[in-house]
């Protein structure tokens, strides 16, 4: 393995510590093995941060203030490799961690790193199973929300599931095509889960395939039953996965698509070009989008907590706070409000999230239906599972005739 793999992991994680977001990194000069290792260390360390903090406090037996955050991070990376990864030699963990300490820790601490790691690295860990926050590494606020909605067994299953990595899935757009791997869903579209070590490259630039989890496919196909729109707007559209799927179901509908920035719209335009789909594109805040047209279908894939896809969004769990959820709820409501104003009588809003929280799903649509002249037609919710299905929610809301 490239000796710089751990250092690259460290520098990216250090930037995350400071800014709480993932810094994009070009891995083109590294082998696929090194790239996989780096990504596993980065996302795994972020995902397991609370558990790693507990391990640090137990094994190193020092107050968190004893070392700088950048120095504690070296221990966290070492402990992640030791306790959460397989087939990483202990001698390599110790030696490379000491090398990181020589470069990024205060000089007088290098001998401490060496001695501490050699003393504790062979010991096993025993995370407290009764403390779900530490055992599964999630903020307590999120766990408390889940426990209000689901029984303890279901909550544990959700938390455990979203600490796993799942292989990508491919939606087949042409019924004559077939992907390699496991056929996981067959409806209007077919969805395959790729096999281990199977690359995505052969599917990325093929118009007959789209890299997409089965959950939005299932949800949108459920909403589309007994409905045939002519004018369709996707208000928060980029990168376009749900819009492309809706187009495949309703190929004759005229398409409008909007998002908040030039960068997002450029990405959407590129995707639509790849799949030969025509659309009228615009850039604006979804809650203030204006149009001379009215629509009989408005897709609202709203910004949300990502609580159903935390296995993909390692850093997202640490952004779920009461204040953040309140901000998201207000934005979600304003998006529904504007969509209602743009909707034809008898038309539908497809409200969708990748969340499993009631505040963003059931409670939000109940509030919207009561506030506006909307009828709840159909709701579907998926809990993330060990077959690789993302968590998600979808509801069709119909504008009642005046």
N, C-alpha and C positions, 0 to 999 in steps of 0.2 A: 504494500500500500504506500502511496505517496506520503512522505513524512510531513508534508504541509497540510494534509487532510484535516488533522485535528486543529491546526492553527487557523485554517480557513473557517472551520466550525466555530472556533472561539471568537474570531473577529466579528462574524455575523451575529452571533449571540450577544456579544458585547453591545453592538449597535441596537439590538432588540431591547436589552436591559435599559438603555438610555432613552429610546424613543418609543418602545412598545409596538413597533411594527417590524415586519420582515423586510430586510433590504435585499432587493433582487441581486443575484450574483450570476455571472457568466461562468459556466463550468465547462465550456467547450474544449479547453486544453487539458482536461482531466479525463481519466478513464471512466467508463460507466460504473465500475466497482467503487472507485473513489467518490464519484458523485452520489451514488446510493448511500454510501457510508456517511458522507457529510450531511445529506438531507435527513437521514435517520437520526443523527446526533442532534442536529438543529431542532427539528420538530419534536423529537422525543424529549429533549431537555426542556423545551418550552412547555410541552404538554404535562410533563411530570414535575414541574417546578416546585409545587408545594410538597410533594413526596420527597423530593431531593433536599428541600430545606429541612424537613424532619430528619432525614438520614444524616445530613451534615451536623445538625445539633446533637444527635445521639453519638455519632462516631467521632467527631472532632472534639466534642465536649467544650466548645468555646461559644461565647455569646456571638450572635451574628455581627455585632459591631467590632469584633476582634479583627476581622479582615475587611478590606474594602470589597464592595460588590463585585468588582472585576476580578478580585483574587478568589473570592468564594466560588465564582463561576468555574474556575479550574477544577475545584473539587466536584462541583455539580456534574460537569462533563465526564469526569472520571467515574463518579458513582452511577451515572446513567449507563455508561458502557458496561460497568461491572454487574449491575443488578437488573437492568432492563433489556440488554442486548445479549445475544448468544454468540459464542464462538469468537469473542475478542480476548486474546491472551492477556492474562493479568500482568505479565512483565511488560507488555507493550503499553497497557494503560498507565502503569506507574512511570515508566521511563519517559513517555511522551508528555505526561502531565507535569513531571519535573522540568522537562524542557520548556513547557509553556510558562511555568513559574519563573524560570531563569530569565525569560524574556518579558513577562508581563506583571510579575509580582515585585514587591520591594525586595532588594537584594538580601536583606537580613532574614527573609522568610523562606528562602530556598531550602535550607536544611530542614526547616520545620515541615515543609511540603513533603520532602523526601521521607522523613521519619514517620510522619503521620500516615501517609499513604501506605507505606510498607507495613505499618502496624495494623491497619484496619481493613485493608482491601480483601483479605481472605476471610473475613468474618461475614456471616450471613446477616440479613436484616429481618426485622419483625415489625412491619407497619401495623398500627392499631386498626383492626378491622371495624371496631365500633365507631371510629371517627371517619366517616365517609369522605370528608373533605381532604384529609391527609392520605387515606388509603388509596383513593382513586385520583387525587390531585385535581380538585375543582373548588371554586370559591364557595364558601358556605352559603352565601346568598342564593346562588343557583340551586344548590341542593335543597335548601328550605322551600324554594318555589316548587321544585319537582315533588317533594314530599307532600305538599298541599294538594297535588293533582293525582298522584299515583301511589299505589301501595309500595312498601319498602322493597319487596322483591323486584318489582318492575323498575324502581329507581336504580337499584344496584345493577340490574341488567343494562339499563340505558348508560350508566356511568362506565361500566366495564366495556360495553360495545364500542363506545366512542374513544376508548384508549387503544383501539386496534387500527391497523392499516388494512385497507381492502383494495383488491385489484380493480383497475379501471373497467368500465363497461362501454360497450359500443351499441348505439342504436342503428339499426339497418333501415335506411330510407327507401330502398328498392326491394320489393318482396322477392325478387329473383336472386338477390345477393345473400351471402352467408358469411359470418365471421368465424374465426377460430375461437374455440373456447366453449364455455358452458352456456347453453340457451337458458336464460333466467326468466324471461317473460315473453309471451307471445300474445299480442293483441292486434291492433291496427299496425303497430310496429313490432319488430322483434328486437330484443335486447340480449346481448351476449356479454358474459363476464370473461375477460381475458385470462389466459393461463399464466402461471408464474413464469417470470423471465421472458414473457412475450412482450415485444415492444409495441409502442403506439404508432410509430412512424408510418407504417403501411396504411393506416387509417386516417391520418391527419389531413391529407390532401385529396381524399377520395370523396367525391360528391355523394356517393351512395351510402356513406357512413357518417355518423356524428358521435363524437365522444360525449356520452351523457349517461348519468346514473338512471337506473330504472324508475326511481320514485317520481320525478316530474313526468315521465312518460305515462306511468300508471295514472297519476292524478289528472293530467290534462285529458287523457282518453276517457276517464270517467266523466269529467265535466262536459265533454263534447257530445255526449249521447243526446240524441233528439234535438239537435241545435244546428243551425246552418246560417252563420253570419255572412253579410255581404261587405261590410265596412269594419275593419279590425284595427285597433290601436293598441300598441304595447307601450305603456307610459314610462316604464323603467327598463328599457329593452336590452342594453348591452350585457353580455356579448352576443345574445340572440338565440340561445338554445331553445327557450320556450316558444319564441316567435317562429323559429324554423319548424318546430314540431307542429305548432298551430297551422302554419302554412301547409304542411304536408297533409294535415287532416282536412283543411278547408282551402284547397288550391285555387279556388276561384274568387276568394275574398280579396278585396283591395286592402293593401297594408300600409299603415302609418306606424312609424316607430320613433320614439323619443328617448333621450337620456340627457344627463346634466352637463356633460363636458365634451369638448372636441375629441379628446383622447378616447373616450368611450364610444363616441359615434364613429370615429375612424376604425376602431376595432370591429364594431358592428357592420360597417360598410364592407370591410374586408371579408367578414364571414358570409354576408349575403351574396357578395360577388362570387365567392367560392362555390356557393350552392345555387347560383343562378336564380336568385329571388329578387324581384323588384319591390321597392318600398320607398315611400316618401319619408325622408329623415329630417329630424329637427333636434335642436339643442335648447333645452330649457329645464327649469325645475319642474318636476312632475306635478307638484301641487299648484303651480301657477300656469301650466301649459294652456294655451288658447288655440282654438281652431274654428274655422268657418264651417267645418263638417261636424255632423253628429255621427256616432258610431253605434253599431248594434253589438259589438264585442269590444271590451276594453280589458286587456290583460294587465293586472297589477301584481307584479312580482316585487313586493315591497322590501325596502331595507329592513333588516330584522336582526335579532340577537345571534343568528346562526346556531341556535341551541340544538338543532337536529343534525348538524354537519360538523361537529367539533372534532371528529376524527380527521377531517380534511383541513380544518382551520385551527391549527394548534394554538395560535395566539388569541383566538376569539373568546375563549372561556374566561380569560382574565379581563375582558372588557365588559362582562355582564355585571352591571351594578344597578342599583335601584334608580339612580339618576339617569343612567344611559337608557334603561328600559322605558322610563317616563318620556324621554326625548323621542325614542323610536315610536312609542304609542301615539304621540301627538303627530308625528310625521305620517304614520300609517293612516290615521284618521283624516288628515288633510288631503292625502292622496285619494282616499275613497270619496271625499267630499267633491273634489274637482272632477273625478271620473264620473260621478253621478251627474254633474252639470253637463258633461259632454256626451251623455248616453241617450240614445233614442228610447222612446217609450217601448217597453217590451224587450229592450236590449239587456245584455248581461255584463256584469263585472266579474271577472275571474280573479278573486283575491287569493294570492299565494304567498307562502313564506317557507323558509327552510328552518322553521322553529317548531318546537313541541310545547311551547308555553301558552297557557290559556289566555294570558293578557294580550298576546299578539294574534291569537287565533279566534277561539270561540267567543271570548268576551268582546273582542274588537268587532266582529261581524254582528253580534247582537246589538252592540251600541250603534253601529252604522245603520242597521235595519230599522231600529227604533227612531233614529234621528232623521233619516231620509225615507223616501217612499220606495223601500226596497223589500223584496221578498227573498228569503233564503231558500234557494232551490235544492242545492245539494252540497254536502260537506264530506270531505275525506281527510283522514289523518293517518300518517305512517309513522310508527316508532322505529328508530334505527335498529337494525338487527344484524346478526352475525352472518347473514347471507350477503351483506354489503349494501342493503337498501339504506339510503339516506333517510333521516327524519324529515318530515314535511307536512304541510297543511294546504288544502285548497278548498275554496267555496265559490259557488256560482250565486251571484246576487242579481235578481231580475228587477228592472225598473217597472213598477206597476203602471198600467195604463191610467191616464187621467180620466 
